[in-house]
Amino acid sequence: MKQGLDQYGVIDAIKRNEELKHDFLASTENIQFSTRATTSFDADDNRVTTHSPMFALNENAIGTANWYDINHTMATQMSNKLGVPKSYWDKCLKTAPLLLKENVDHWLHENPKTMMVRTLGDTGRAFLSDRYARYDHFDVLEKVMPIMSKFNMEFRDSYITDDKMYLRATFPHMEKDISARQKGDVVRLGIMISNSETGMGQLQAGPIIERLVCLNGMVVTDTKYAIKRKHLGSKWEDSIDREILREETIVQQDRAWLMTFEDHVGNLFNGTTFEEITDKIIGSQNSIPVQRAEIAVKEITKRYSFSDREREDIYEAFLTGGDKTKWGMSNAITNAAQKRVSADRAVEMEAIGWNVMNMPTRQWESVAFAEAA
């Protein structure tokens, strides 16, 4: 995973995006859909034509400057909302773009609905319900940074992807040696705040664990330790862009969530949560060791749908780590997460690492004693 942004970098990045964002409430009958053809040449110098989806709003569509490209997230949301299967969408986009236009136009106009369309620059990035409540990255940053400072948290890194923002910070004085046999394996407690502006996740905060010997990160997924907030509010009535004032109900929800978040950080800081988490880590080191490393990693791959390259990285890390317990397998997964280009995927794998570490005994035994098919 590429190096994340520091606290100044994430502030600058979010501020730049704020200037490029626009939101529209639009009836689907006022949305035009089309595709754009792009020609390139492959390695054998053969001409290749690809098609990409785009949209415009009827009242604004005067010339090509008012057309927006549609990214993967918005395309998936449109296909789901309109009942056009994504596999069919992709097939038409590749071989029959006019057929895709005919299908999408029909379902946009057949039964009109008001949708919130979110754009960033000249790209459409989300196709959402008119009840979507906008808790954007800037709002989150503005609210949580003072609390992080209050608790003397150390900013670790941040990532902003097409769909999410991740903020991670640690408590410098919340450390513990979790070595079951040899001293020197120290972990540190931290917190991760994640948010989506495109309907791909809730605003939430929960613990992370950083292993200092290798800087592997692990996302604690237990719901008892997390606070979440849905992007759901009342229906918007009129055409909007991002400069409108937010509803008072949303403002009140802001205050309530902020108080909950501050309490949540306080609960992490008092040590009880950290003790529970580290007790689980220490317990995982007493699990039955893996008998056949390659077969066990294949079993884990099958259970969690890792790619072939991810499987290879996990296997290499597992052998190098020399720990055949659940803790060893978990660390192999979080180590492999660091090699992912996508921050979204890296965080997913860090969460899987925690889930593997917490496998029930019988489930883990099916991995530890797995045999070749």
C-alpha positions as CSV (number, residue, x, y, z in Angstrom):
1,M,0.0,0.0,0.0
2,K,1.4,3.4,-1.0
3,Q,2.3,5.8,1.8
4,G,-0.7,7.6,3.3
5,L,-1.2,11.3,3.8
6,D,-0.1,13.1,6.9
7,Q,-2.6,15.3,8.7
8,Y,-1.6,18.3,6.6
9,G,-1.8,16.4,3.4
10,V,-5.3,15.1,4.1
11,I,-6.5,18.5,4.9
12,D,-5.2,19.9,1.7
13,A,-6.6,17.0,-0.4
14,I,-10.1,17.4,1.1
15,K,-10.1,21.2,0.7
16,R,-9.1,20.7,-3.0
17,N,-12.0,18.3,-3.5
18,E,-14.4,20.6,-1.8
19,E,-14.0,23.1,-4.6
20,L,-14.8,20.4,-7.2
21,K,-17.9,18.8,-5.7
22,H,-21.4,19.4,-6.8
23,D,-24.7,17.6,-5.9
24,F,-27.9,17.6,-7.9
25,L,-31.4,16.4,-7.1
26,A,-32.8,15.3,-10.4
27,S,-35.8,13.4,-11.7
28,T,-34.5,10.4,-13.7
29,E,-36.7,11.6,-16.6
30,N,-34.3,14.6,-16.8
31,I,-31.2,12.5,-17.0
32,Q,-29.6,11.8,-20.4
33,F,-27.4,8.7,-20.8
34,S,-24.9,8.0,-23.5
35,T,-21.5,6.5,-24.1
36,R,-18.2,7.8,-25.4
37,A,-15.9,5.8,-27.8
38,T,-12.2,5.9,-27.3
39,T,-9.8,4.5,-29.8
40,S,-6.3,3.1,-28.9
41,F,-3.8,0.6,-30.2
42,D,-2.8,-2.7,-28.6
43,A,0.7,-4.2,-28.4
44,D,0.3,-5.6,-32.0
45,D,-0.7,-2.2,-33.3
46,N,-4.3,-3.3,-33.7
47,R,-7.0,-0.6,-33.3
48,V,-9.1,-1.1,-30.2
49,T,-12.3,0.8,-29.4
50,T,-13.6,1.0,-25.8
51,H,-16.8,2.7,-24.6
52,S,-17.3,4.5,-21.4
53,P,-20.7,5.7,-19.9
54,M,-21.6,9.3,-19.4
55,F,-24.6,11.4,-18.4
56,A,-26.1,14.9,-18.5
57,L,-29.0,16.7,-17.0
58,N,-31.6,17.9,-19.6
59,E,-31.8,21.4,-18.2
60,N,-28.0,21.7,-18.3
61,A,-27.0,19.7,-21.3
62,I,-25.9,22.3,-23.7
63,G,-22.8,21.0,-25.5
64,T,-20.3,18.4,-24.4
65,A,-18.9,20.5,-21.6
66,N,-22.0,19.6,-19.5
67,W,-21.6,15.9,-19.9
68,Y,-20.1,13.9,-17.0
69,D,-18.2,10.7,-17.1
70,I,-19.7,7.9,-15.0
71,N,-17.2,6.1,-12.7
72,H,-17.4,2.5,-11.6
73,T,-19.3,3.2,-8.4
74,M,-22.0,5.3,-10.1
75,A,-22.3,2.8,-12.9
76,T,-22.9,0.0,-10.3
77,Q,-25.4,2.1,-8.4
78,M,-27.3,3.0,-11.6
79,S,-27.4,-0.6,-12.8
80,N,-28.8,-1.6,-9.4
81,K,-31.4,1.2,-9.1
82,L,-32.6,0.7,-12.6
83,G,-32.7,-3.1,-12.5
84,V,-30.2,-3.5,-15.3
85,P,-27.8,-6.3,-14.2
86,K,-24.2,-5.1,-14.0
87,S,-22.9,-8.1,-16.0
88,Y,-25.4,-7.2,-18.8
89,W,-24.4,-3.5,-18.4
90,D,-20.7,-4.4,-18.8
91,K,-21.4,-6.8,-21.8
92,C,-23.4,-4.1,-23.6
93,L,-20.8,-1.5,-22.9
94,K,-18.1,-3.6,-24.5
95,T,-20.0,-4.9,-27.5
96,A,-23.3,-3.1,-27.9
97,P,-23.2,0.5,-26.4
98,L,-26.3,1.6,-28.3
99,L,-28.3,-1.2,-26.8
100,L,-27.1,-0.2,-23.3
101,K,-28.2,3.4,-24.0
102,E,-31.6,2.1,-25.1
103,N,-32.0,0.1,-21.9
104,V,-30.8,2.7,-19.5
105,D,-32.8,5.5,-21.1
106,H,-36.0,3.3,-21.0
107,W,-35.7,2.6,-17.3
108,L,-34.6,6.2,-16.4
109,H,-37.8,7.5,-18.0
110,E,-40.3,4.7,-17.6
111,N,-40.9,5.3,-13.8
112,P,-39.3,8.6,-12.9
113,K,-37.8,8.9,-9.4
114,T,-35.9,11.7,-7.8
115,M,-32.2,10.8,-7.1
116,M,-29.2,12.6,-5.7
117,V,-26.4,12.7,-8.2
118,R,-23.0,13.5,-6.8
119,T,-20.1,14.7,-9.0
120,L,-16.5,15.6,-8.6
121,G,-15.1,17.8,-11.4
122,D,-16.3,16.3,-14.6
123,T,-17.1,12.8,-13.2
124,G,-20.3,11.4,-11.8
125,R,-19.3,9.5,-8.7
126,A,-22.6,8.5,-7.0
127,F,-26.3,7.8,-7.9
128,L,-28.2,7.9,-4.5
129,S,-31.6,8.1,-2.9
130,D,-33.0,11.6,-2.3
131,R,-32.9,10.7,1.4
132,Y,-29.1,10.5,1.4
133,A,-27.6,12.6,4.2
134,R,-24.3,14.2,3.3
135,Y,-21.7,13.8,6.0
136,D,-18.7,14.6,4.0
137,H,-15.0,14.1,4.7
138,F,-14.5,17.8,5.5
139,D,-17.4,17.7,8.1
140,V,-15.8,14.6,9.7
141,L,-12.3,16.1,9.8
142,E,-13.6,19.3,11.3
143,K,-15.3,17.5,14.1
144,V,-12.9,14.7,15.0
145,M,-9.6,16.4,14.8
146,P,-10.1,18.5,18.0
147,I,-11.1,15.3,19.9
148,M,-8.0,13.5,18.6
149,S,-5.9,16.4,19.8
150,K,-7.7,16.4,23.2
151,F,-6.7,12.8,23.8
152,N,-3.2,13.4,22.6
153,M,-3.5,10.9,19.8
154,E,-0.7,10.6,17.3
155,F,-1.8,11.0,13.7
156,R,-0.7,7.9,11.8
157,D,-1.9,8.3,8.2
158,S,-4.9,8.9,6.0
159,Y,-6.1,7.6,2.7
160,I,-8.7,9.1,0.4
161,T,-10.0,6.8,-2.4
162,D,-12.8,7.2,-4.9
163,D,-15.3,5.9,-2.3
164,K,-13.8,6.3,1.2
165,M,-11.6,8.3,3.5
166,Y,-9.6,6.6,6.3
167,L,-8.1,8.5,9.2
168,R,-5.9,6.5,11.6
169,A,-4.3,7.6,14.8
170,T,-2.7,5.8,17.7
171,F,-2.4,6.3,21.5
172,P,1.4,6.5,22.1
173,H,1.1,5.4,25.7
174,M,-1.3,2.5,25.1
175,E,1.2,-0.3,24.4
176,K,1.5,-3.9,25.6
177,D,3.9,-6.8,25.1
178,I,1.7,-9.6,23.8
179,S,4.5,-12.2,23.5
180,A,3.3,-15.6,24.5
181,R,6.8,-17.1,24.6
182,Q,9.6,-14.5,23.8
183,K,9.4,-10.9,25.0
184,G,9.5,-8.0,22.6
185,D,6.3,-8.3,20.5
186,V,4.6,-5.0,21.4
187,V,1.3,-3.8,20.0
188,R,-0.2,-0.3,20.3
189,L,-3.8,0.7,20.4
190,G,-5.2,3.1,17.8
191,I,-8.4,4.2,16.2
192,M,-9.6,4.4,12.6
193,I,-12.4,6.7,11.4
194,S,-13.8,5.9,8.0
195,N,-16.4,7.6,5.9
196,S,-17.9,7.4,2.4
197,E,-19.3,10.3,0.3
198,T,-20.7,7.9,-2.3
199,G,-23.0,5.6,-0.4
200,M,-20.3,2.8,-0.1
201,G,-20.2,2.8,3.7
202,Q,-21.3,4.4,6.9
203,L,-19.4,7.0,9.0
204,Q,-17.8,4.9,11.6
205,A,-15.0,4.7,14.2
206,G,-13.4,1.7,15.8
207,P,-10.1,0.4,17.2
208,I,-7.0,-0.7,15.3
209,I,-4.0,-2.5,16.6
210,E,-0.5,-1.7,15.4
211,R,2.3,-4.3,15.8
212,L,5.4,-2.3,16.3
213,V,7.9,-4.9,15.3
214,C,6.7,-4.8,11.7
215,L,4.1,-2.0,11.6
216,N,1.4,-4.3,10.5
217,G,-2.0,-2.9,11.2
218,M,-5.1,-4.8,12.2
219,V,-8.7,-3.5,12.1
220,V,-10.8,-4.7,15.0
221,T,-14.2,-5.6,13.6
222,D,-16.2,-6.5,16.7
223,T,-19.3,-4.4,16.6
224,K,-19.2,-3.8,20.4
225,Y,-16.2,-1.6,19.9
226,A,-17.4,0.4,17.0
227,I,-19.8,3.4,16.6
228,K,-21.6,3.9,13.3
229,R,-23.8,6.5,11.7
230,K,-25.9,5.9,8.5
231,H,-26.1,8.5,5.7
232,L,-29.8,8.7,6.0
233,G,-32.0,11.8,6.4
234,S,-35.3,13.4,5.2
235,K,-36.1,13.8,1.6
236,W,-34.7,16.8,-0.2
237,E,-37.4,18.8,-2.0
238,D,-35.7,21.2,-4.4
239,S,-32.7,21.2,-6.8
240,I,-29.5,21.6,-4.8
241,D,-25.8,22.0,-4.8
242,R,-23.4,21.6,-1.9
243,E,-23.7,25.2,-0.8
244,I,-27.2,24.9,0.7
245,L,-27.7,24.8,4.4
246,R,-28.1,21.4,6.0
247,E,-31.4,20.4,7.7
248,E,-31.6,21.1,11.4
249,T,-32.2,17.3,12.0
250,I,-28.9,16.5,10.5
251,V,-27.2,19.2,12.6
252,Q,-28.7,17.7,15.7
253,Q,-27.5,14.3,14.6
254,D,-24.0,15.8,14.2
255,R,-24.0,16.9,17.8
256,A,-25.3,13.6,19.1
257,W,-22.7,11.6,17.1
258,L,-19.9,13.9,18.2
259,M,-20.7,13.3,21.8
260,T,-20.9,9.6,21.3
261,F,-17.6,9.7,19.5
262,E,-15.9,11.5,22.3
263,D,-17.2,9.0,24.8
264,H,-16.0,6.2,22.5
265,V,-12.5,7.6,22.4
266,G,-12.6,8.0,26.2
267,N,-13.6,4.4,26.6
268,L,-10.7,3.3,24.4
269,F,-8.3,5.4,26.4
270,N,-9.3,4.0,29.8
271,G,-7.6,0.7,29.0
272,T,-10.5,-1.8,29.4
273,T,-11.0,-2.2,25.6
274,F,-7.3,-2.5,25.1
275,E,-7.0,-5.3,27.7
276,E,-9.9,-7.2,26.1
277,I,-8.3,-6.9,22.6
278,T,-4.8,-7.9,23.7
279,D,-6.2,-10.8,25.7
280,K,-7.7,-12.2,22.5
281,I,-4.3,-11.7,20.7
282,I,-2.5,-13.6,23.5
283,G,-5.1,-16.4,23.5
284,S,-4.8,-16.8,19.7
285,Q,-1.1,-17.7,20.1
286,N,-2.1,-20.9,22.0
287,S,-4.1,-22.2,19.0
288,I,-3.3,-25.5,17.3
289,P,-0.5,-24.9,14.8
290,V,-0.9,-25.4,11.1
291,Q,0.2,-28.8,9.8
292,R,0.6,-28.0,6.1
293,A,1.3,-24.4,5.4
294,E,0.5,-24.3,1.7
295,I,-2.7,-26.2,2.1
296,A,-3.8,-24.1,5.0
297,V,-3.2,-20.8,3.1
298,K,-5.2,-22.2,0.2
299,E,-8.1,-23.0,2.6
300,I,-7.9,-19.4,4.0
301,T,-7.8,-18.1,0.4
302,K,-11.0,-20.0,-0.4
303,R,-12.8,-18.8,2.7
304,Y,-12.0,-15.1,2.1
305,S,-11.7,-15.0,-1.7
306,F,-8.2,-13.8,-1.8
307,S,-6.7,-13.4,-5.3
308,D,-3.8,-15.6,-6.5
309,R,-1.3,-12.8,-5.9
310,E,-2.7,-12.2,-2.4
311,R,-2.5,-15.9,-1.6
312,E,1.2,-15.9,-2.7
313,D,2.0,-12.9,-0.5
314,I,0.2,-14.5,2.5
315,Y,2.0,-17.8,2.0
316,E,5.4,-16.1,1.8
317,A,4.7,-14.0,4.9
318,F,3.4,-17.0,6.8
319,L,6.6,-19.0,6.1
320,T,8.9,-16.1,6.9
321,G,7.0,-15.3,10.1
322,G,7.6,-18.8,11.5
323,D,4.5,-18.7,13.7
324,K,2.0,-21.4,12.7
325,T,-0.8,-20.3,15.1
326,K,-3.9,-18.2,14.4
327,W,-1.8,-15.2,15.4
328,G,0.8,-16.1,12.8
329,M,-1.7,-16.5,10.0
330,S,-3.4,-13.3,11.0
331,N,-0.1,-11.4,10.7
332,A,0.7,-13.0,7.4
333,I,-2.6,-11.6,6.1
334,T,-2.0,-8.1,7.5
335,N,1.6,-8.2,6.1
336,A,0.2,-9.0,2.7
337,A,-2.2,-6.1,3.1
338,Q,0.7,-3.7,3.1
339,K,1.6,-4.8,-0.5
340,R,-1.8,-3.9,-1.9
341,V,-2.1,-0.8,-4.1
342,S,-5.7,-0.1,-3.1
343,A,-6.2,1.3,0.3
344,D,-9.7,0.0,0.3
345,R,-8.4,-3.6,-0.2
346,A,-5.6,-3.2,2.3
347,V,-8.1,-2.1,5.0
348,E,-10.4,-5.1,4.1
349,M,-7.5,-7.5,4.5
350,E,-6.5,-5.9,7.8
351,A,-10.1,-6.6,9.0
352,I,-9.9,-10.2,7.7
353,G,-6.7,-10.6,9.7
354,W,-8.6,-9.8,12.9
355,N,-11.4,-12.2,11.9
356,V,-9.0,-15.1,11.3
357,M,-7.3,-14.4,14.6
358,N,-10.8,-14.8,16.3
359,M,-11.9,-17.9,14.5
360,P,-13.7,-20.4,16.7
361,T,-11.6,-23.4,17.6
362,R,-13.4,-25.9,15.4
363,Q,-13.3,-23.5,12.4
364,W,-9.6,-22.9,12.9
365,E,-8.9,-26.7,13.2
366,S,-10.4,-27.1,9.7
367,V,-7.7,-24.7,8.5
368,A,-4.9,-26.1,10.6
369,F,-5.6,-29.7,9.6
370,A,-6.7,-29.0,6.0
371,E,-5.7,-31.6,3.5
372,A,-5.1,-31.4,-0.2
373,A,-8.3,-31.9,-2.3
